[in-house]
Amino acid sequence: MLLVTDPLYPAAGRRYGDEDVWLAGQLRRTFDVASCSPLDAVALMDGFDAVLVRNSGPVLHYAEAYAAFRDHAARTGARLVTDLGARADALGKQYLLDLTRAGAPVIPSIDRHEDLDLLPDASELMVKPLLGSDSIGISIMARDQLPADVTGYLVQPLLDIDHEISYVFVDHEFVYAVRSVDGVRWQLRPHAPTTAELGFAQWFVDWNGVVHGVQRVDACRTTDGRLLLVELEDLNPYLSLDVLAADVRDTFVDALVRSIEHSIDDV
């Protein structure tokens, strides 16, 4: 198995290298594992039964290499975890626009002035690149400061948030959830979701259509009690394994091993 990772990426509030070193050690109990940078994946991936993309950093930093990776995987039938069927963050933020127009419970998102009426009243707007991630390129501005041309950007209302919750799934099965503490995004603790929350998260996982892989459904709870999707991370979600109990980590690893094995068996 080839583990694609960038342990040196300076992720704010997260320790990419520590998480992937630990995970690689667990996976070596089942697979022969080698690791590489996302920039080397195309040159190496043909020699492996499966390719697991983990903490590989924002793809906008290596957009051409990422496009070549996807093209090569599609041409060769490479077994990717997460697979190429993912419809959400692996392809950018367009899905948030589509889900907004479909009336799904997401943070309302638009990319043109004529859709401003789809946004609730808010004194400030958040403008972020459609192909962005990790808070790169985000601007906050008043509604009357919005540029005339927002092509290539996502525009959202700046909402009053109480906390954020991340629900982690392997394939289509829920494994665990974590929530922010005191409104700090990467200060997290384990969370026991309600039945309603699980139904919310499962809807997005089912919509996404991933067969094999890890998905992190990131939601926010607004101060008026609504649960809204922030993003559906289906490419390389950080897992926050360090805040979990040992038995929950073991359950996650077991589920990931099964996912990788099934991705190989399905070919």
Backbone as CSV, one residue per row, in Angstrom:
resi,resn,N_x,N_y,N_z,CA_x,CA_y,CA_z,C_x,C_y,C_z
1,MET,0.836,-1.186,0.000,0.000,0.000,0.000,0.875,1.241,0.000
2,LEU,0.521,2.221,-0.841,1.243,3.488,-0.893,0.470,4.533,-0.105
3,LEU,1.117,5.109,0.894,0.524,6.143,1.729,1.015,7.501,1.231
4,VAL,0.105,8.309,0.701,0.453,9.627,0.184,0.244,10.650,1.300
5,THR,1.303,11.337,1.695,1.236,12.230,2.850,2.310,13.308,2.736
6,ASP,2.072,14.420,3.413,3.064,15.491,3.496,3.224,15.876,4.958
7,PRO,4.039,15.145,5.685,4.149,15.374,7.130,4.761,16.716,7.492
8,LEU,5.381,17.408,6.533,6.019,18.688,6.832,5.115,19.887,6.574
9,TYR,3.894,19.640,6.054,3.015,20.786,5.816,2.660,21.437,7.155
10,PRO,2.824,22.774,7.263,2.583,23.455,8.551,1.095,23.706,8.788
11,ALA,0.382,22.688,9.190,-1.066,22.798,9.413,-1.334,23.424,10.776
12,ALA,-2.042,24.533,10.787,-2.328,25.225,12.040,-3.209,24.370,12.938
13,GLY,-2.743,24.126,14.164,-3.538,23.400,15.135,-3.559,21.901,14.954
14,ARG,-2.811,21.376,13.988,-2.809,19.938,13.714,-1.382,19.451,13.514
15,ARG,-1.154,18.194,13.831,0.174,17.603,13.675,0.089,16.498,12.621
16,TYR,0.163,16.934,11.358,0.037,16.011,10.238,0.982,14.825,10.365
17,GLY,2.261,15.121,10.601,3.265,14.063,10.631,3.004,13.037,11.706
18,ASP,2.680,13.493,12.915,2.435,12.570,14.027,1.271,11.632,13.714
19,GLU,0.187,12.203,13.163,-0.980,11.378,12.891,-0.670,10.312,11.847
20,ASP,0.013,10.682,10.771,0.260,9.715,9.701,1.347,8.707,10.055
21,VAL,2.311,9.104,10.873,3.308,8.128,11.336,2.623,7.067,12.190
22,TRP,1.746,7.508,13.092,1.020,6.546,13.939,0.143,5.643,13.083
23,LEU,-0.586,6.238,12.135,-1.497,5.453,11.313,-0.733,4.460,10.442
24,ALA,0.389,4.878,9.887,1.196,3.960,9.074,1.649,2.766,9.904
25,GLY,2.017,3.021,11.160,2.430,1.915,12.028,1.312,0.921,12.256
26,GLN,0.089,1.414,12.394,-1.049,0.516,12.575,-1.330,-0.279,11.300
27,LEU,-1.250,0.371,10.159,-1.557,-0.297,8.892,-0.503,-1.333,8.517
28,ARG,0.709,-1.170,9.011,1.779,-2.142,8.706,1.511,-3.508,9.332
29,ARG,0.556,-3.573,10.256,0.185,-4.878,10.802,-0.516,-5.740,9.757
30,THR,-1.051,-5.091,8.725,-1.820,-5.802,7.693,-1.174,-5.704,6.321
31,PHE,-0.585,-4.533,5.998,-0.062,-4.277,4.657,1.434,-3.990,4.710
32,ASP,2.084,-4.188,3.572,3.409,-3.621,3.369,3.190,-2.179,2.943
33,VAL,3.729,-1.223,3.701,3.408,0.188,3.514,4.657,0.970,3.131
34,ALA,4.525,1.803,2.100,5.533,2.797,1.764,4.851,4.155,1.725
35,SER,5.591,5.217,2.046,5.035,6.565,2.068,5.721,7.437,1.032
36,CYS,4.976,8.417,0.494,5.571,9.356,-0.444,4.828,10.679,-0.406
37,SER,5.480,11.695,-0.933,4.876,13.005,-1.110,3.833,12.946,-2.216
38,PRO,2.813,13.815,-2.174,1.856,13.854,-3.289,2.527,14.189,-4.622
39,LEU,3.674,14.845,-4.582,4.375,15.181,-5.819,5.019,13.961,-6.466
40,ASP,5.188,12.878,-5.713,5.826,11.667,-6.238,4.841,10.542,-6.512
41,ALA,3.561,10.770,-6.236,2.585,9.675,-6.271,2.443,9.067,-7.663
42,VAL,2.376,9.877,-8.712,2.183,9.339,-10.064,3.338,8.433,-10.450
43,ALA,4.562,8.810,-10.099,5.735,8.028,-10.481,5.793,6.684,-9.756
44,LEU,5.133,6.565,-8.608,5.281,5.383,-7.777,4.044,4.486,-7.717
45,MET,2.861,5.029,-7.942,1.630,4.340,-7.577,1.380,3.052,-8.343
46,ASP,1.913,2.904,-9.552,1.635,1.695,-10.334,2.189,0.434,-9.686
47,GLY,3.138,0.578,-8.782,3.749,-0.586,-8.160,3.044,-1.053,-6.891
48,PHE,1.837,-0.508,-6.614,1.155,-0.825,-5.358,-0.262,-1.313,-5.611
49,ASP,-0.756,-2.131,-4.693,-2.111,-2.653,-4.810,-3.170,-1.599,-4.482
50,ALA,-2.839,-0.644,-3.623,-3.788,0.392,-3.231,-3.020,1.646,-2.868
51,VAL,-3.697,2.789,-3.023,-3.102,4.090,-2.699,-4.019,4.784,-1.705
52,LEU,-3.497,5.073,-0.525,-4.252,5.748,0.524,-3.775,7.196,0.612
53,VAL,-4.665,8.135,0.320,-4.332,9.554,0.412,-4.701,10.049,1.804
54,ARG,-3.717,10.523,2.534,-3.979,10.986,3.894,-3.656,12.472,4.025
55,ASN,-2.862,12.880,4.971,-2.625,14.297,5.244,-1.643,14.876,4.230
56,SER,-2.143,15.098,3.023,-1.273,15.499,1.911,-1.298,16.995,1.635
57,GLY,-2.004,17.781,2.460,-1.994,19.229,2.314,-2.952,19.730,1.251
58,PRO,-3.227,21.049,1.248,-4.153,21.639,0.266,-3.657,21.443,-1.161
59,VAL,-4.503,20.918,-2.030,-4.068,20.593,-3.386,-3.844,21.839,-4.240
60,LEU,-4.342,23.016,-3.805,-4.075,24.214,-4.598,-2.583,24.535,-4.635
61,HIS,-1.798,23.980,-3.699,-0.352,24.182,-3.720,0.333,23.320,-4.776
62,TYR,-0.353,22.300,-5.280,0.224,21.435,-6.320,-0.886,20.997,-7.274
63,ALA,-1.606,21.989,-7.812,-2.803,21.722,-8.609,-2.504,20.857,-9.831
64,GLU,-1.416,21.127,-10.537,-1.091,20.343,-11.735,-0.772,18.906,-11.371
65,ALA,-0.014,18.715,-10.298,0.340,17.363,-9.869,-0.898,16.600,-9.415
66,TYR,-1.830,17.285,-8.752,-3.057,16.626,-8.307,-3.915,16.220,-9.499
67,ALA,-4.026,17.101,-10.498,-4.786,16.760,-11.699,-4.154,15.570,-12.412
68,ALA,-2.825,15.544,-12.481,-2.136,14.415,-13.120,-2.359,13.129,-12.335
69,PHE,-2.391,13.236,-11.017,-2.639,12.078,-10.155,-4.023,11.495,-10.414
70,ARG,-5.033,12.352,-10.470,-6.394,11.879,-10.730,-6.508,11.272,-12.133
71,ASP,-5.906,11.930,-13.108,-5.966,11.422,-14.486,-5.285,10.059,-14.591
72,HIS,-4.130,9.928,-13.953,-3.392,8.664,-14.012,-4.180,7.556,-13.322
73,ALA,-4.754,7.882,-12.183,-5.542,6.876,-11.460,-6.734,6.419,-12.288
74,ALA,-7.396,7.360,-12.963,-8.554,7.000,-13.786,-8.145,6.128,-14.972
75,ARG,-7.024,6.450,-15.602,-6.568,5.684,-16.775,-6.132,4.286,-16.404
76,THR,-5.491,4.135,-15.259,-4.896,2.852,-14.891,-5.804,2.002,-14.011
77,GLY,-6.913,2.582,-13.527,-7.783,1.834,-12.634,-7.180,1.639,-11.254
78,ALA,-6.349,2.583,-10.825,-5.708,2.473,-9.512,-6.764,2.441,-8.411
79,ARG,-6.497,1.668,-7.379,-7.402,1.573,-6.240,-7.065,2.678,-5.255
80,LEU,-7.854,3.738,-5.292,-7.638,4.886,-4.418,-8.580,4.827,-3.226
81,VAL,-8.062,5.213,-2.100,-8.851,5.379,-0.884,-8.511,6.785,-0.368
82,THR,-9.373,7.747,-0.642,-10.770,7.706,-1.064,-10.856,7.633,-2.588
83,ASP,-11.908,6.956,-3.099,-12.000,6.695,-4.536,-12.395,7.951,-5.315
84,LEU,-12.269,7.854,-6.646,-12.507,8.989,-7.523,-13.980,9.353,-7.664
85,GLY,-14.866,8.591,-7.068,-16.288,8.910,-7.131,-16.702,10.040,-6.212
86,ALA,-15.790,10.498,-5.351,-16.116,11.557,-4.399,-16.550,12.827,-5.129
87,ARG,-17.647,13.448,-4.663,-18.247,14.598,-5.346,-18.034,15.913,-4.601
88,ALA,-17.423,15.874,-3.429,-17.380,17.075,-2.596,-16.026,17.775,-2.679
89,ASP,-15.302,17.921,-1.550,-14.097,18.742,-1.533,-13.008,18.257,-2.479
90,ALA,-13.014,16.992,-2.842,-12.021,16.491,-3.793,-12.108,17.215,-5.132
91,LEU,-13.271,17.843,-5.404,-13.471,18.562,-6.670,-13.606,20.068,-6.462
92,GLY,-13.348,20.568,-5.253,-13.533,21.983,-4.980,-14.810,22.233,-4.198
93,LYS,-15.275,23.481,-4.205,-16.429,23.878,-3.385,-17.726,24.007,-4.179
94,GLN,-17.735,23.598,-5.443,-18.934,23.734,-6.258,-20.141,23.040,-5.626
95,TYR,-19.890,21.947,-4.931,-21.003,21.192,-4.340,-21.789,22.016,-3.338
96,LEU,-21.134,22.972,-2.657,-21.840,23.823,-1.706,-22.820,24.745,-2.425
97,LEU,-22.450,25.197,-3.620,-23.369,25.991,-4.438,-24.553,25.139,-4.879
98,ASP,-24.251,23.928,-5.349,-25.313,23.035,-5.828,-26.267,22.656,-4.702
99,LEU,-25.723,22.351,-3.528,-26.571,21.949,-2.407,-27.388,23.122,-1.871
100,THR,-26.837,24.324,-1.932,-27.602,25.509,-1.537,-28.827,25.657,-2.426
101,ARG,-28.611,25.559,-3.739,-29.729,25.711,-4.681,-30.748,24.583,-4.530
102,ALA,-30.291,23.427,-4.039,-31.201,22.296,-3.836,-31.932,22.369,-2.499
103,GLY,-31.591,23.359,-1.674,-32.269,23.517,-0.389,-31.740,22.625,0.708
104,ALA,-30.537,22.071,0.551,-29.952,21.206,1.577,-29.475,22.051,2.764
105,PRO,-29.349,21.440,3.955,-28.945,22.197,5.145,-27.440,22.463,5.180
106,VAL,-27.010,23.388,4.341,-25.608,23.805,4.287,-25.530,25.290,4.612
107,ILE,-24.344,25.780,4.958,-24.170,27.227,5.047,-24.471,27.799,3.668
108,PRO,-25.448,28.686,3.541,-25.834,29.182,2.223,-24.632,29.742,1.461
109,SER,-24.497,29.334,0.202,-23.312,29.662,-0.581,-23.724,30.069,-1.990
110,ILE,-23.148,31.173,-2.476,-23.438,31.643,-3.827,-22.131,32.021,-4.511
111,ASP,-22.206,32.239,-5.841,-21.024,32.692,-6.579,-21.362,33.765,-7.606
112,ARG,-22.511,34.454,-7.394,-22.883,35.548,-8.288,-23.836,36.495,-7.560
113,HIS,-23.790,37.757,-7.949,-24.574,38.789,-7.257,-26.070,38.527,-7.342
114,GLU,-26.526,37.997,-8.459,-27.966,37.810,-8.619,-28.542,36.770,-7.655
115,ASP,-27.681,36.028,-6.956,-28.163,35.043,-5.981,-28.063,35.545,-4.541
116,LEU,-27.767,36.819,-4.359,-27.614,37.340,-2.997,-28.873,37.142,-2.159
117,ASP,-30.035,37.053,-2.822,-31.262,36.856,-2.051,-31.359,35.457,-1.460
118,LEU,-30.446,34.549,-1.859,-30.405,33.213,-1.261,-29.704,33.231,0.097
119,LEU,-29.026,34.335,0.409,-28.310,34.438,1.676,-29.178,35.137,2.711
120,PRO,-29.106,34.694,3.958,-29.835,35.397,5.012,-29.191,36.758,5.263
121,ASP,-29.928,37.643,5.933,-29.356,38.935,6.304,-28.165,38.706,7.228
122,ALA,-27.045,39.299,6.867,-25.837,39.205,7.681,-25.025,40.459,7.429
123,SER,-24.465,41.031,8.481,-23.724,42.276,8.335,-22.414,42.063,7.585
124,GLU,-21.897,40.833,7.636,-20.640,40.554,6.959,-20.738,39.267,6.146
125,LEU,-19.937,39.207,5.099,-19.868,38.038,4.232,-18.471,37.446,4.277
126,MET,-18.404,36.128,4.082,-17.125,35.436,3.958,-16.942,35.054,2.498
127,VAL,-15.814,35.422,1.929,-15.519,35.142,0.529,-14.286,34.250,0.486
128,LYS,-14.439,33.087,-0.142,-13.331,32.125,-0.168,-13.189,31.539,-1.571
129,PRO,-11.968,31.150,-1.972,-11.764,30.564,-3.304,-12.534,29.254,-3.462
130,LEU,-13.126,29.046,-4.650,-13.841,27.800,-4.917,-12.915,26.597,-4.813
131,LEU,-11.649,26.772,-5.144,-10.700,25.667,-5.088,-9.793,25.775,-3.867
132,GLY,-10.196,26.551,-2.881,-9.364,26.749,-1.704,-9.596,25.705,-0.630
133,SER,-8.754,25.775,0.394,-8.905,24.916,1.571,-8.013,25.463,2.671
134,ASP,-8.211,24.953,3.881,-7.364,25.315,5.016,-7.374,26.822,5.282
135,SER,-8.517,27.483,5.017,-8.702,28.922,5.266,-7.805,29.809,4.405
136,ILE,-7.236,29.241,3.342,-6.353,30.017,2.477,-7.188,30.928,1.578
137,GLY,-6.809,32.204,1.515,-7.457,33.146,0.606,-8.812,33.645,1.045
138,ILE,-9.184,33.453,2.308,-10.497,33.891,2.790,-10.476,35.376,3.147
139,SER,-11.538,36.082,2.748,-11.719,37.479,3.114,-13.082,37.643,3.778
140,ILE,-13.154,38.555,4.728,-14.422,38.904,5.374,-14.701,40.370,5.081
141,MET,-15.902,40.655,4.584,-16.222,42.021,4.167,-17.702,42.297,4.355
142,ALA,-18.035,43.591,4.384,-19.433,44.002,4.429,-20.094,43.692,3.094
143,ARG,-21.418,43.527,3.118,-22.149,43.170,1.903,-21.912,44.190,0.794
144,ASP,-21.868,45.476,1.141,-21.700,46.500,0.110,-20.267,46.595,-0.401
145,GLN,-19.358,45.815,0.183,-17.974,45.773,-0.297,-17.728,44.611,-1.254
146,LEU,-18.737,43.783,-1.486,-18.561,42.615,-2.338,-18.197,43.054,-3.750
147,PRO,-17.110,42.524,-4.315,-16.711,42.913,-5.667,-17.795,42.582,-6.685
148,ALA,-17.818,43.339,-7.784,-18.812,43.108,-8.827,-18.650,41.740,-9.460
149,ASP,-17.417,41.275,-9.552,-17.127,39.971,-10.155,-16.583,39.035,-9.084
150,VAL,-17.333,37.997,-8.757,-16.874,37.035,-7.758,-16.629,35.667,-8.406
151,THR,-16.350,35.678,-9.699,-16.052,34.428,-10.405,-14.889,33.711,-9.734
152,GLY,-15.066,32.429,-9.501,-14.018,31.639,-8.868,-14.037,31.691,-7.352
153,TYR,-15.053,32.355,-6.791,-15.132,32.485,-5.336,-16.498,32.010,-4.828
154,LEU,-16.505,31.658,-3.569,-17.708,31.247,-2.856,-18.042,32.351,-1.868
155,VAL,-19.296,32.787,-1.835,-19.721,33.851,-0.925,-20.724,33.269,0.068
156,GLN,-20.448,33.457,1.355,-21.303,32.924,2.409,-21.565,34.001,3.464
157,PRO,-22.692,33.910,4.180,-22.910,34.830,5.299,-22.004,34.457,6.464
158,LEU,-21.558,35.446,7.199,-20.792,35.182,8.417,-21.794,34.951,9.539
159,LEU,-21.964,33.702,9.933,-22.994,33.312,10.890,-22.467,33.325,12.318
160,ASP,-23.382,33.427,13.266,-23.037,33.296,14.679,-23.019,31.802,15.018
161,ILE,-21.822,31.287,15.331,-21.620,29.853,15.546,-21.391,29.576,17.029
162,ASP,-22.066,28.550,17.535,-21.820,28.121,18.911,-20.651,27.138,18.962
163,HIS,-20.667,26.140,18.075,-19.572,25.175,18.028,-19.614,24.434,16.699
164,GLU,-18.540,23.716,16.404,-18.453,22.888,15.210,-18.334,21.421,15.601
165,ILE,-18.863,20.550,14.771,-18.815,19.112,15.001,-18.338,18.438,13.718
166,SER,-17.441,17.473,13.860,-16.990,16.675,12.721,-17.389,15.227,12.941
167,TYR,-18.052,14.644,11.928,-18.492,13.249,11.965,-17.627,12.476,10.968
168,VAL,-16.936,11.468,11.433,-16.003,10.722,10.586,-16.622,9.382,10.198
169,PHE,-16.630,9.132,8.886,-17.166,7.905,8.317,-16.063,7.187,7.551
170,VAL,-16.090,5.856,7.569,-15.272,5.045,6.666,-16.235,4.299,5.761
171,ASP,-16.032,4.436,4.454,-17.033,4.014,3.480,-18.350,4.721,3.858
172,HIS,-19.418,4.019,4.130,-20.664,4.702,4.499,-21.002,4.526,5.971
173,GLU,-20.035,4.028,6.763,-20.326,3.715,8.161,-19.742,4.775,9.095
174,PHE,-20.572,5.281,10.006,-20.114,6.235,11.012,-19.168,5.554,11.993
175,VAL,-18.080,6.259,12.353,-17.117,5.699,13.307,-17.040,6.544,14.580
176,TYR,-16.868,7.862,14.454,-16.770,8.700,15.651,-17.033,10.156,15.280
177,ALA,-17.201,10.974,16.307,-17.388,12.408,16.116,-16.562,13.167,17.149
178,VAL,-16.156,14.381,16.785,-15.462,15.291,17.702,-16.082,16.672,17.537
179,ARG,-16.009,17.474,18.598,-16.567,18.823,18.533,-15.591,19.825,19.105
180,SER,-15.729,21.060,18.649,-14.839,22.112,19.106,-15.152,22.505,20.543
181,VAL,-14.139,23.006,21.216,-14.256,23.448,22.606,-14.073,24.964,22.640
182,ASP,-15.013,25.666,23.245,-14.939,27.122,23.396,-14.768,27.835,22.060
183,GLY,-15.352,27.261,21.004,-15.319,27.913,19.704,-14.001,27.871,18.981
184,VAL,-13.033,27.108,19.473,-11.716,27.021,18.832,-11.719,25.826,17.893
185,ARG,-11.507,26.058,16.586,-11.716,25.024,15.568,-10.946,23.744,15.845
186,TRP,-9.669,23.830,16.150,-8.872,22.609,16.294,-8.581,22.239,17.748
187,GLN,-9.335,22.849,18.666,-9.325,22.369,20.054,-10.566,21.513,20.199
188,LEU,-10.372,20.186,20.229,-11.487,19.259,20.053,-11.591,18.272,21.208
189,ARG,-12.803,17.750,21.361,-13.021,16.652,22.304,-13.989,15.673,21.666
190,PRO,-13.987,14.411,22.105,-14.946,13.439,21.558,-16.380,13.905,21.782
191,HIS,-17.245,13.515,20.868,-18.637,13.943,20.908,-19.543,12.747,20.658
192,ALA,-20.593,12.617,21.459,-21.594,11.561,21.260,-22.770,12.153,20.490
193,PRO,-22.893,11.856,19.205,-23.945,12.484,18.399,-25.326,11.945,18.725
194,THR,-26.323,12.790,18.533,-27.702,12.362,18.676,-28.135,11.606,17.417
195,THR,-29.280,10.952,17.503,-29.829,10.265,16.333,-30.073,11.245,15.191
196,ALA,-30.568,12.433,15.526,-30.828,13.444,14.500,-29.530,13.894,13.832
197,GLU,-28.479,14.058,14.610,-27.190,14.454,14.040,-26.669,13.393,13.088
198,LEU,-26.769,12.136,13.496,-26.275,11.059,12.634,-27.061,11.002,11.329
199,GLY,-28.381,11.246,11.409,-29.174,11.281,10.192,-28.741,12.410,9.279
200,PHE,-28.423,13.559,9.865,-27.920,14.710,9.118,-26.621,14.349,8.394
201,ALA,-25.653,13.809,9.133,-24.353,13.480,8.544,-24.472,12.366,7.520
202,GLN,-25.288,11.362,7.807,-25.433,10.227,6.893,-26.016,10.671,5.555
203,TRP,-26.895,11.658,5.567,-27.488,12.137,4.315,-26.402,12.618,3.359
204,PHE,-25.441,13.374,3.878,-24.376,13.901,3.022,-23.435,12.798,2.558
205,VAL,-23.155,11.838,3.421,-22.313,10.716,3.025,-22.985,9.905,1.920
206,ASP,-24.278,9.636,2.064,-25.000,8.897,1.031,-25.049,9.694,-0.275
207,TRP,-25.262,10.999,-0.168,-25.274,11.857,-1.366,-23.936,11.801,-2.101
208,ASN,-22.866,11.719,-1.344,-21.532,11.824,-1.945,-21.182,10.628,-2.819
209,GLY,-21.680,9.450,-2.489,-21.473,8.299,-3.356,-20.110,7.648,-3.289
210,VAL,-19.314,7.953,-2.266,-18.022,7.285,-2.109,-18.240,5.814,-1.791
211,VAL,-17.465,4.953,-2.442,-17.536,3.519,-2.161,-16.499,3.140,-1.114
212,HIS,-15.248,3.558,-1.338,-14.165,3.228,-0.417,-13.438,4.504,0.004
213,GLY,-13.366,4.718,1.302,-12.589,5.861,1.758,-13.119,6.496,3.016
214,VAL,-12.384,7.523,3.462,-12.696,8.254,4.679,-13.352,9.576,4.307
215,GLN,-14.441,9.900,5.004,-15.102,11.178,4.814,-15.327,11.824,6.168
216,ARG,-15.102,13.142,6.214,-15.348,13.900,7.442,-16.420,14.939,7.142
217,VAL,-17.556,14.778,7.769,-18.670,15.716,7.594,-18.515,16.806,8.648
218,ASP,-18.134,18.003,8.215,-17.943,19.119,9.135,-19.207,19.962,9.182
219,ALA,-19.757,20.123,10.369,-20.989,20.889,10.548,-20.778,21.944,11.614
220,CYS,-21.648,22.940,11.612,-21.642,23.939,12.669,-23.020,24.016,13.294
221,ARG,-23.048,24.286,14.574,-24.293,24.534,15.287,-24.384,26.047,15.503
222,THR,-25.366,26.684,14.875,-25.507,28.121,15.033,-26.089,28.442,16.403
223,THR,-25.989,29.701,16.779,-26.488,30.085,18.098,-27.998,29.972,18.204
224,ASP,-28.697,29.888,17.064,-30.144,29.663,17.115,-30.507,28.189,16.972
225,GLY,-29.504,27.294,17.074,-29.764,25.864,17.166,-29.728,25.077,15.874
226,ARG,-29.513,25.718,14.729,-29.491,24.991,13.453,-28.179,24.247,13.269
227,LEU,-28.248,23.078,12.632,-27.063,22.316,12.268,-26.898,22.440,10.756
228,LEU,-25.752,22.994,10.311,-25.510,23.250,8.895,-24.174,22.663,8.476
229,LEU,-24.118,22.160,7.260,-22.859,21.652,6.726,-21.896,22.796,6.454
230,VAL,-20.668,22.661,6.940,-19.591,23.589,6.613,-18.838,23.086,5.387
231,GLU,-18.436,21.828,5.429,-17.795,21.197,4.280,-17.859,19.686,4.434
232,LEU,-17.725,19.006,3.304,-17.660,17.548,3.277,-16.283,17.193,2.756
233,GLU,-15.380,16.885,3.674,-13.988,16.635,3.318,-13.818,15.177,2.926
234,ASP,-13.641,14.933,1.635,-13.568,13.563,1.118,-12.262,13.283,0.389
235,LEU,-11.276,14.142,0.578,-9.979,13.926,-0.073,-8.925,13.499,0.944
236,ASN,-8.604,14.375,1.870,-7.533,14.067,2.830,-7.862,14.645,4.210
237,PRO,-8.972,14.238,4.804,-9.389,14.842,6.079,-8.452,14.493,7.236
238,TYR,-8.035,15.523,7.959,-7.326,15.280,9.214,-8.293,14.590,10.162
239,LEU,-7.802,13.630,10.937,-8.678,12.733,11.682,-8.762,13.018,13.183
240,SER,-7.848,13.853,13.703,-7.843,14.169,15.142,-7.799,12.905,15.993
241,LEU,-7.009,11.928,15.560,-6.939,10.652,16.275,-6.378,10.801,17.679
242,ASP,-5.601,11.855,17.905,-4.947,12.023,19.201,-5.926,12.358,20.319
243,VAL,-7.161,12.796,19.981,-8.116,13.139,21.041,-9.060,11.982,21.352
244,LEU,-8.905,10.862,20.662,-9.828,9.740,20.821,-9.318,8.739,21.854
245,ALA,-10.241,8.015,22.446,-9.877,6.892,23.311,-9.249,5.788,22.472
246,ALA,-8.420,4.972,23.089,-7.682,3.933,22.362,-8.617,2.976,21.633
247,ASP,-9.745,2.604,22.254,-10.637,1.648,21.601,-11.307,2.254,20.367
248,VAL,-11.557,3.564,20.398,-12.158,4.221,19.230,-11.137,4.299,18.097
249,ARG,-9.894,4.598,18.438,-8.841,4.591,17.404,-8.726,3.211,16.772
250,ASP,-8.770,2.166,17.600,-8.680,0.806,17.075,-9.857,0.503,16.137
251,THR,-11.043,0.943,16.518,-12.221,0.730,15.667,-12.038,1.423,14.325
252,PHE,-11.498,2.647,14.355,-11.257,3.367,13.096,-10.252,2.614,12.228
253,VAL,-9.149,2.186,12.808,-8.124,1.474,12.024,-8.701,0.202,11.420
254,ASP,-9.459,-0.552,12.196,-10.076,-1.779,11.678,-10.980,-1.471,10.483
255,ALA,-11.758,-0.385,10.590,-12.647,-0.009,9.489,-11.853,0.414,8.264
256,LEU,-10.762,1.136,8.464,-9.937,1.569,7.341,-9.262,0.385,6.665
257,VAL,-8.784,-0.566,7.442,-8.176,-1.779,6.862,-9.196,-2.506,5.985
258,ARG,-10.418,-2.651,6.484,-11.459,-3.316,5.689,-11.735,-2.541,4.397
259,SER,-11.759,-1.227,4.490,-12.019,-0.409,3.310,-10.935,-0.610,2.255
260,ILE,-9.685,-0.612,2.679,-8.569,-0.806,1.737,-8.632,-2.209,1.131
261,GLU,-8.882,-3.216,1.976,-8.974,-4.587,1.462,-10.109,-4.718,0.452
262,HIS,-11.242,-4.087,0.730,-12.376,-4.190,-0.186,-12.097,-3.453,-1.484
263,SER,-11.353,-2.354,-1.399,-11.022,-1.622,-2.630,-10.151,-2.485,-3.535
264,ILE,-9.283,-3.286,-2.954,-8.434,-4.196,-3.739,-9.257,-5.351,-4.295
265,ASP,-10.132,-5.911,-3.468,-10.930,-7.059,-3.880,-11.930,-6.715,-4.969
266,ASP,-12.382,-5.435,-5.014,-13.394,-5.044,-5.982,-12.874,-4.934,-7.401
267,VAL,-11.552,-4.920,-7.571,-10.995,-4.772,-8.914,-10.937,-6.125,-9.617
